[in-house]
Amino acid sequence: MMGKSPWFARGGLRSILNTAMLSVGLAVASPPFAVHAEDGAAYLRNLALNSSSFRVRVQALISLGREAPSTTSRATMQEALGDGHPAVRTAALDGLARHGDHTSLAAIAARFRDASPPVRRSAARAHAALEQMLANREPAPGASKKYFVQVGRSSSSVSGMSPEALAEAKRVTERTLAGMDAVWVAAGDESPAAVNKLLKQQNLHGFVVDSSIVTIEKTPSGLRAVVSVIVGTYPGRDIRAMLRGAATAQGGDERKAAVRAVSGAMQGALRQLPSALQQSERLSPQVSYP
């Protein structure tokens, strides 16, 4: 890593790992699970959350931290805060100090009461660093928002689809929207009058994002999921864009593999969401309730 060493390298993580990372290179080459999607972020996410080796989980988080910030990296780091190994939690805190957004602050603060003293110290440093970064980077709330987006239905045409896979499709959509600076995510309980007022006051375009699990099938490479994401106007639900994603998960029991495959496929589809919203904005004049 070029430049000044990150704060975690001078504190908790180094004292926890010591020489353990010497074997990481070999461990990464043969992960127990793999998810193959359109980019390496889904692969690293799978390693960070599912590898049986804490060294591999740490290295995957460090690798994600070296990439450009993304919804996938932020979500992975937040989930890794619940890992059973303190080195993994510390690596996740370091990543969130540089990749986090406002939604990450509460997750970091929860580690103030961590059982590991080094993790608690790392959490305090990460929280302060992220607060400072957000204060320097972000405009006032609502100032840069262009779209008011509701997370819509998650459905499936696959017989016997597990509730966990459907829930994962919705979670990935929520995380993606939360990580988009131009999006004001609907809480879901707004009254029509309140939404109409918000659209007018903030000059926002309203959209809803529905998702559907199209197929899940066994292939020689693993369990393959195909998903569809529909962008419609809000509240009218006139279709403006249809996005498609696919991913294949290897390893683990079939139920968990289905969830991982759906997660990777949704991430692939939703990478197209920013450009889809831009195109939909040009097609849709600002809408309001009657």
N, C-alpha and C positions, 0 to 999 in steps of 0.2 A: 504494500500500500504506500502510495507516495505521500509526501508531506508529513505533517505532524501526526503522531500516533493518536488514534481515537482514545477518548477517556477510559473506555472499558479495558484497553490493553494495559493501562497503568494501575488498574484496581482489581475489582472482584474477579473478573473472568480469568485473568492470568493466574491469580492465586488458587483458583479452583481447578483449572486445567493442568497446570504445571507442564509435565512432559507428555500428557496423554495424547496430544494432537499429532504426535509423531507417526501414528498409525492411520491417520484419517485418510490419506491418499489411497491406500489399499482398500479401505472399507468402502469408500464411495464408489469404487469400481464395480462392486457387486452388491447393490442394495437389495434388501429383502422384498421391496415392493417397487413398482415403477408405474408412472402414469405418463403416457406419451400424448401430448397435445401439440398445439401449434407453436409453443415457445417453451424455453427452459424454466420459466417461473413455476409452472405447474409441477414440473419434475422436482425442482428444489423444494417446493411446498410439501410434496409427498414425502420426501426424505426427512424434512424438518419435523414433520408431525407423526411419521409412521415408522421410521427406522428403529430397529431394536438396539442400536448402538448410540449412546449419548454423544459420542465423538462425531459421528456422522450427522446427527441432528444439529450440533453446534456448527459444524462446517457448512451445512446447508444454509443456516441462518446468516452466517458471515458472508457466504456467496450472494445471497439475496441482498444483503446490505451493500454490496459493491455495485449492484445494478441500479438503474434509475428507479426512483420511488414509484410504486404502483399500488393499485387496490389489492392485488394478490400478495405483494410483500407485506403490506400493512396488516392484512387479515391474518397471514401466517404468523407474523411476529406476535400479534395479540393472542392468538390461540396458544402459541408456544409459552406464554407466560404461565400457563397451567401445567407445564411439564414437571415431571417428578424429580429431575436433576437440576441442581442450582446453576450449573454451568450453562445449561440450555436457557434457563430463565434469564440469566445475565446477558447472554448473547442476544436474546430477543429484546431486552431493554435497550441495549446499545443500538440495535437496528431501529427501534421506534424513536430513539432520540433524533434520528436523521430522516426517517421515513414516515413518521407518524403525522396524524392530523388531530383536529380537536377531539375526535372520538377516541383517540388513543390515550388522552390524559387520564381519564378515569381508570382505564385498565392498568396504566403504570402506577397510579396512586394506590391501587389495591395491593401492590407489592411492597408498600411501606411497612406492612405487617408480616412480611415473609418470614418463614422460620429461619432462613439463612441470613446472618448479618451482612455478608458481602452483597447478597442480592438486595437487601434493604438499602444499603449505601448506593448501589448502582441505580436503584429505583429513584432515589432522591436526586441524583445527578441527571438521570435521563429526563425526569419531569421538568427540572429547571431548564435544561438545554432545549427541550421541545417547546416549552412556553416561550422562551426567548426567540426561537426560530420562527414560531407562528406569529409572534408580535411584529417581527421584522418583515415577514413575508406577506401576510394576509391583509386585505382591506377590511373595512368595517363589515359586519354581518349583513348579507343581502346586497352589498354594493356591486358585486361582480356576478350575481345570479342572472341567468337568462331563462332557465327552464324550471317549471314546477312539475315534478314527476311523482306519480303514484306507483308503488310496487303493486302490480295486479295479481292475477290468478297464476298459480302453478298447477299444471294439470299433466296428465299422461294418457296416452293411448295404449300403453303397455299393460297387459293383463298382470295383475298381482304386483304392481309396482309398490315398493316399500314406502311407508310414510317418511322414512329418513331421507330417501333420495329426493322426494318431492320437497321436503323441508330444506335440503341443501341447495336445490335450484333457487328457492326464494332467498336463502341467506346470501348466496353469491350475488344475486341481483341487488340486494340491499347494500352489501359491502361495496359493490361497484359504484352505485349511485352516490353513496356517502363519500367516496373518494374523488368525485368529480366536482371541481370548484364551481362550475357554472350551474350546478343543479341544486335546487331547493327541494329536498325530499319530503313528500307529503307524510304527515303523521298518521293519516288514515281515519282520524275522527273529526276532521274539519267539517263544518257545516257548509252547504252550498253558498250561503251568503258570505262566509268568511273567505272561502276560496276565491269567489268572484272579486271581493275587495282586494285580496292579495295580488291577484293577476293584474288588476288595474293599477294599483299603487306601485308595484314593483316592475310593471311592464314585462311580465313573464309570459312565456308560452307554455300551455299545459299539455302534458303527455302522460300516458299510462304504459307500463311495460309488463306484458304478460309473458309467461314462459310455458313451454310444453316439452316433455320428454317424449321424443318421437319413437325411438327404438333403443332397446338394450339387447345385445346378442353376443353369444360366445363366438370368438374367432380364434384362429391359431395363435394370435398375438396376445389374447386376453379377452376381457369383457369390454365391449365397445358400446359407447352411448352416443346417440345423436340427439341434439336438442334444437328447438326452434324458439326464437324470441321475437315477439310481435310488439312493435311500437305503434301505439294509437293515440289519437287526440284525447285530451281530457278536458271535459267529461264525456264527449260524444263517442269515443272509442272508434273513430274512423281510422282504418289501418293506413299507416304512413310508411312503414318499413318492416321487412321480415329478415331476421338474422339467423344464421345457422352455425352450429358448432359441433365438433365431434372429438372424442378422446377415448383412449383405450387404457384400462387399468389392469395391472398384473399383480398377482400375489394376494394372499389373504383369503378370507372366506368370501363367498359370492355376494353376500349382502353388503359387506363393507366395500368390496370392489366396485359394486354398482354406485355407491355414494361417491367414491373417488372419481369414477369415470364421469358421472354427471357433473361433478364439480369442475373437472377439467374441460368438459364440453361447454359448460356455461361460461367459463372464463374466456374460451375461444370465441364464442358468439358475441359476448359483451365487449370484447375489444373493439368491435365495430360500432358500438353504441354512440360515442361522441360524434362521429361523422354522420350517423343516421339521424341524430337529433338536429344537427346543422341542416341537413337536407330537408328534414320534416318541417323545420322552422320556415324555410322558404316556401314550402307547399301549403302551410297552414297559417292563416291569419290568426291573430290573437282571439281566443274564444272565451266566452263567458256564459254563466248560467242565465236563464231567463229571469 
